[in-house]
Amino acid sequence: MLKAPPTPKGFRDIKPDMAKKRREAINIIVSVLEGYGFVPIETPTIEFADTLKGKYGEEERLIYEFTDRGGRKLALRYDLTVPLARYVAAYNPPLPFRRYQIGQVFRGENPQKGRWREFTQFDFDSVGSSDPKEDALIVAVTIKCMKDLGFEDAVMLINDRANFASLPSEAVRAIDKINKIGEEDVISELVSGGLSPDKAKETVNEIRSQKPTENLEQLFNILKEKYSLEMGIDFKFDPTLARGLDYYTGAIFELKLDQNPTSLSVGAGGRYDNLIGMFIYPERSRRAKKDIPAVGFSFGLDRLLELI
């Protein structure tokens, strides 16, 4: 029996049946997005390392970096959002700029079920408007894509980063794990981080009792009135959702296959109003010239395809 060289750990070949499913799913999602006015772009797989670094917080350690023969410090793209920010800064498209992109991204993390070191992201974003109508558009389009893919029970969990403004980041990261490891383990993690048992329980209860912010109330009203989506069925307020502390600035989203909060996540997103301005500089200055608001979503395409 012939034996071929192996692929590196966390990298894989895509066989014809899966490649066909991938193309069919992509075509369905593209059809929905273009129907709502999103346009495609493509960006390089490799960026200058400095373009990517300083944007992902503690996750920056997962970036694949290398030096080429010319001594240039380069990196494989970690996601499609930072390249989008660079693209907007470089080409200054008319705003709001609604784009989608499909591409391979790379993360030096421990491979596990549904997680690879090279995987495909399918992103779509609206850049240039802070109007909650754009947040609602992102949520509505995501739900429409899922229904067209056959996932009738999909639900978007939604929260606002403002709900965590008074808490230290370590506590928020622990709270975000409630649906994965349970409340008792989260309390134990908070205690090991320096809180007393009573204070840890109080913190968890405080988070669970949070109400939607005014910003979220506007978003929910648009989803119900403009897109005829039902709260509690198509979308839910989840006060424990706390992803992207170093990234998101407003509404945050996580897509679930059904109403079970512990079920697999197949995508996430949110509002990130500070990222793009990091790439726009006045002449001879490294301080951002202006903020450009943005909101977007990313499908975990590989994980989604495993479920189709």
N, C-alpha and C positions, 0 to 999 in steps of 0.2 A: 504493500500500500504506500502510495506517495505521501509525503508529509511536507506541507508548505511552511514557510516561516510564519511565526505567530505575529499578531498585531500587538502593539504596546498595551499595557494594562489600562483599561478605561477607554480604549478606542476599538472600533468594530467595523465590520463590513455590513452593508445593508443588502439583504437578499431580495430577489425580484418581487416576491409577494408583498413584503413590507414596503419596498420602494413604490409599488403600485398604490398601496393604501395611502402612503405619504402624499403622492401626487394627487390622488382623489380628494383627500382632506384639504390639502392646500388650495385646490381649485374651488372647493366650496367656500372656504373662508375668504379667498380673494374676491369671489363673486359678491359676497355680502359687503366687504369693505369698499369695493369700487362703487357699489350701489349707494353708499353713504358718502362718496366724494373723496375717499382716501386714494393716494397715488403711490406707486412704487419708487423706491430708490435702492441703490446698492452702494456699499462702502467697502474698503479694503479689509481683508482678513488680518493684515498686519498693520499696526499703528506704531508711532514712536512711543516708547515706554512712558515718557513724561505726559503724553496725552491721556493715558489711562490711569496713571498713578495719582493718588490723592483724591479719588472720586468714590471709593468703595468702602472706606473705613477699614475695619479689621479684616474684611474679606480680600483686601488688596494682596495678601500673602498668597492667594490662589492664582494670581496672574502668571502666565507663562512668559518669562522674559529671556532675552538672549542678546548677544552682541554679534553683528554681522562682520564680514571681512573688512569693511571700511571703518569699523570701530563705532558704528552707530548703535545706540541702545534701543532695541525694538521689542515688541510684545505682540502675542496673539490676542485678538480682541476677547474681552471677558464677557461682554454683552453687546447688544446693538444700540443701546441708548446713548452711551458716551460718544460713539461714532456719529450718531444723529446730532448731538449737540455740536460737535466739531463741524459737521456738514452745514448746519444752520448758520453758524458763525462765519463759515467760509463763503457761502453763496447768498446769504441774506434773502431767502425766498419770501414772496408775499405772505403775510400772516392773516388769519391763522393758516398754518401749513399742516395739513393732515397727510401723514405718510404711513406706509407699511413697508416692512422689509423681512425677508426670510434669509437666514444665513447660519453658518456654523460658528459656534463660540466655544471657548476653551477655558477650563478651570482645573487647576491642579489639586483636586479634592479626592477623597477616598471614594472609589466607585462603590455603588450599592444598587439595589433594585430600583430601576427607573432613573438612575443618576449615572451619567457618564462624564468623562473628562473632555470629550468632544461631543457636542449635541447640537440640535437644530433649534433655534428660536424663531418664533413668528411674532414680531412686534408691530403694534400700530399706535400712533401718537398724534395728539393735536398740540401744536406749538404756537404760542403767541397770544393766548387769551386766558384770563383768569376767571371767566364766566363759568359758573357751575353747569351751564348747558353743555360745555365741552366734557366735563366729568361724566355727565349723564349720557352723552353720546358714546363715550368709551364703554360704559357699563351696558347700555342697550345693544350696542353692536356685538359685544362679547356674548350676551345671552342669545341673540339672534344666531350667531355662529354655532353655538352649542346645540340649539334646537335643530338647525339645519343639518348638523352632524349626527343627529339622532339621540342626543342626550337631553331628553325632555325634563328631567328632574334637576338639572344643573342650577345652582344658586350662587349668587355673588355675595360674599361677606364683605361688609363695608364698615370702616371706622374713620376717625379723624385724628391725625397726629396731635392736634391741640389737646386731646383728652389726656395726653401723657406729659404735658408741659411741666408739671410740678414734680415729676418723678425722676430719679437718677436713671441713666441709661441701662445700668446693670439690672435694676428692678424691672424695667420695661422688657428687656430681653428675656428675663425669666418668665414674666407674665405671658409672653407670646407663645410659650410652650405648653400652656394649660391643656389644649386639645390634643397634644401629642403625649405628654407624660403624666397628666392629671394634676389636680389641685394640690394634693399632699406633697408631691415631689417638687412642685413649684415653691411651696412654702419652705420646704427643706433647703432648696437652693437659695432662697432669700435669706434664710437664717445663716447658712454657711457664708453668705456674702456680707454678714455683719448686722443684720436686723435681729431684733429679739423675736421669739415665737409669736408674741402678741402683736407686735408691729407688722410682722410678715402677714399674719392673717388679716389684720386691718387693711393692709395695702391691697391684698387680693379682693377683699370685700368692697373696698373703695372703687377699684377698677370695674368689678362686676356691676356695680350700681350706677355707673356713668350713663348719661343720657346722650342722645344725638346732639351735636352742636348745631348752632344756627346754620352753618354752612351745609351740614348734612341734611337738615330739614329742607333746605332749598333743593338740594340734589334729589332727595326722595320724592318731593312734590313733582319735579320735572319728570322723573322716571314713571310716576303714576299717571300724570296728566298728558304728557306728550307721547310716551311710548307704551302706555297701557300695561305696564309691568306691575305685578302685585307684590307688596311688601310681605315678607314671611314665606313667599313661594319663589319668586324670581330673585329677590335680593333680601338681605337681612342686615340689621345693625348688630355688629359683634364688638362689644367694648374691650375684649381681650386681644383683638387683632392689632399687632404692633410691629409689623415688618418694616425694614428699611429705615432704621433710625438715622443713619448717616446720609440719607438719600431723599426720602420723601418729606414734603412740607405741609401737606394738607390731607385730602381724602386718600385712603389706602384701600386696596381691593385684594381679595383672594377668592379664586374660583373653586368651588367644590362640585363634585358630581351629583350630590344629593343633599338632603337636609341633615345628615349626620355630620356634626362638626369635626369628628375624628376621621372622616373619609379622606381619600387622597386629594391633594390639591393639584390642579392641572393648569394653573396659570395665576398670575398676580400682576399688580400694577399700582398706580396711584399718581398723585400730583407731585411734581418736582420742579419748583419754581426757581431754584437757585443754580441748577447745573449749567444751563446753556450760557448764562452770563459769565461763567468762569473762563469761557473761551473767547470773549469779546473784550479786547483791551484798547484803551486809548493809546495813541502813539507814545512809545518810550515809557509805558507804565504797565505794571502787572496787576493793577487793581481793575476789577470788572467795571466796564463802562455802564452797563445797565442790566437789569433783570429781564429775562424773557420767560414768562410762565409756560408751563407745559404739563400735560397729563397723558398717561399712556398705559398700555397693557401688554403683557407678553405671555403667549401660550407656551407651555412646556410640550412642544409638539411630539417629542419621542414618547413621553409618558402618556399623552393623549392617544397616540396611535396604538400603544400596547392594549388599550381598553376598547378600541373599536372592533 
